[in-house]
Amino acid sequence: MSDVLRIERNGALLRLTMTRPEKRNALNSELVEALDWALVDADADDGIQVIMLAAQGPVYCAGADIKEFAGRTDDTSTLSAKRSAGMGRLFQMSQVKTKPVIAVVDGPALGGGAALAIACDMVIASNEAKFGYPEIKGGFAVAGVLPLLVKHIGRKAAFDLCATGRSIDVEEARSLGLVTYVVESEGILTEAERLAEQLAGYSRDALSVMKQIIQKSGDLPLDDAIAYARTVKVSGND
């Protein structure tokens, strides 16, 4: 059992809960690795149909744990590179190719935390949720997650968020397409489970096909995307 990630299964539903509230659920090496493996295992498990990604405490995720390697005298380059690679996979949610992943955001999701949430297929957020990329305020450029943000919301909106470092409330996030549903904080887990159960009640193959088409379509010209969609639909790939 991991100290940084709680894994709970209820039939076809899997809930992953980040459990570093004292560190604002910042993504350290242990949490990145735990999420990575849990998502890989979930995608390979035919009994799991929907995955929820939640967090314990008032902050969903504050991004990368920049203090993880502070004060260490040994060479941390290899460990840092491993964490960065793992975060890159999470920010593309590349571990889960066939199943819906729902982010359950009840509180601020900042930097890599925002990237983690919007990498999911759906985002159900509470009225307490905020999203932002504050790296510029510390003298850092938003880099690795920026192409994905541009893909989601466009160049000007992405530049605004990252160049100003401002946080946006849940309604603005929804208007930009970063949030799917907004609910009250006290009922967010109930609503997320209701949504997950609804998806789990549908054809697993149909959801898988749609997810593959949606993911691929954003990277292809329209004619190629249509041709790909026909191929996936005919083959019925999982």
N, C-alpha and C positions, 0 to 999 in steps of 0.2 A: 504494500500500500504506500503510495507516494504522499509525502508531507505537503506537497505543493499543488497537487491535483486530485480532486475527489471524483471518482468514477462510479456512477449509479445507473443501474439498468432496470428498466421497467418494461418487460415484454420486448416490443420492437423499438422502444425508445431508449436512447443513451444520453445521459446528461453528464457533461464534463464541467466541473466547477473549479476555477482557479482559486487556490486557498493560501494566498500570501497577503492578506488584508493589511498586515502591519507594514508591508512594503508596497502598498497600493497595487498589488498584483503585478509588479514589474516583472518583465520577462528575463529571468536569469537563466543560466545554462540548464539547470535542473528542470525548470518549468518548461522551457522550450523543448527539451528532450522528451519529457513526459507527455506533452501535448502531441508531439510528432508521433510517438509510438502509439498512443491511444487512438489517434485518427487513422493510422495505418491499419491497426487491428480492427477498428470499427468498419472500415471499408471492406475488409476481407471477411467479415462475419455476416453470413447470409441471414442470420436472425435479427440483425439490426437494420432498421429501415430509415430512421431519422436520428440526427445527432443535434443536441443542444449544447451551446457553449456559453456558460454563465460564469459568474465570479462572486466570491464572498466579500462582504464589506462594502463600504460606501463608494469605492472607486472600481470601475470595471477593469481597467488596465492603464497604467501610466507609461507604457512603452518599455523600451529596453532598460534593464537594470544597469545604469551607467556606473554605479558604485561597486559592482560585483568584483571588479579587478583592481579597485583603488587600494593603494597601500601595499600591494603585493610586490615582492622583490624578484620573484621568479619570472621567467619568460612566459607571458600569457598569450602570445600571438596565436598559437595553435588553438587554444581554448576559445579565444575570441572569434577566430575564423569559423570554428565549428558552430558556435552560437549564432553567428551571422548567417551561416548557410541554413541552419534550422529555422531561423526567423524568416528567411526568404521563402522557404517552403510553406510556412504558415501563412504568410501574407498573400500567397497565391492559392492557399488551401489545396495544394497539389496532392496531398495525401488522400483526399476523398474525391474520387472520380465519378462515383455512381449514386451517391446518396445526398439528400438535402441536409445542409448544415444551417442551423438557426442560431444566430447570436442573440443572447438575452442580455441587453445592456441596461443596467440600472445604476447610473452614475457616470462620471467622466471617463471617456475613452480617448486617450491622448497619444500622439505620436504613433509608435508601433501598436498601441492599443486600439487606436482608431483604424489602423490598417488591418489589424486582426479581425475586428468586427465587420468591416465592409468586405472582407474577403469571403465571408459566409454568403450563402445563397439568399438568406432572408435575415433582416435585422428587426427584432421587436425590441423597442426601447421605451423606457419609462419617461415620465415628465421630469425626472431628475437627471436624465442623460445629457451629456455634453460631448462634443467632438472637436478635436483641434490638433494642430501640429505646431507646438510651441518651440521647436528646436531653435529657431532663429533668435529667440530671446536669450539663449545661452551661447550664441555665437556659432551655432552649427547649422549647416544646410540640410534641409530635407532632401534625401538622395534616393536611396534604394526603393522606397515605397512611392516615390513621386510619379513614375510612369503609370502605376496602377491607379493612383488617385486621378490623374488626368483622364485615364480611360473611363473612370466612373462619372466624373463631373465636368470634364472639359478643361481647357487650358486656363481661361481667365479665372474661373472659380477656384481652381487648384492654386494658381499663383496668389490669389487674394489670401486664401487660408494660410499658405506656407510663408508668404512674404511678410504678413502682418503678425502671424503667430496667434491670432485671435481664436477664441473658442466660440462655437456656435451652439445654440440651444437645439432641442430635439425637433422643433417645428422647422427651423431653417435647414437642419440636416435632412428632414423628410422632403422639403421642397427641392433640395439638390439631388434627391434620389439615393441618399445614403441610408435611409431608414424606411422600412416597409410598413410597420405599424407602430403607433404610439398608444401606450396604455398607462394607467395609474401605477405608481411604484408598488403599492401594497399588493397588487394583483398580478404582477408581471409573470411570475413563475406559473401561475394557474393558466394565464392566457397563452404562454409559450407552450405549455403541455397540451392545451386544447388544440393549438395550431399543429403541433407535432403529431398528435393523434389523428387529426384530419388527414394529414399527408400520408401517414402510415396506413390509412384505410384505403388508399388508392393503389393502383398497379405499380409495383416496384419497377418493373421494366419500363413502363411509360414515363415515370419520373426520371429514370436513369437516362433514357433517350433524350428527353427534353433538356436535362442538365448538360449533357454532352453537346447538344446543338447550341445552346445559349453560350456556353463557354467558348466554343470554337468560332461562333459567328462573329464575335467582336474582333477577331484577328484576321478575318478574311474579307476580300471584296464580296459584294452582294451576290454575284453570280456563283462564285465559288462556295459561299456559305449555303446557298440554296442547293447546290449539287451535293455538298456534304450532308445536309439535312436529309435529303432523299436516300443517300447511302446508309446513314445510321438507321433511319426508319425501316428501310427494307431489311437490313441485317438483323435488327432487333438486338444490337449489342447491349451488354450490361455494363 
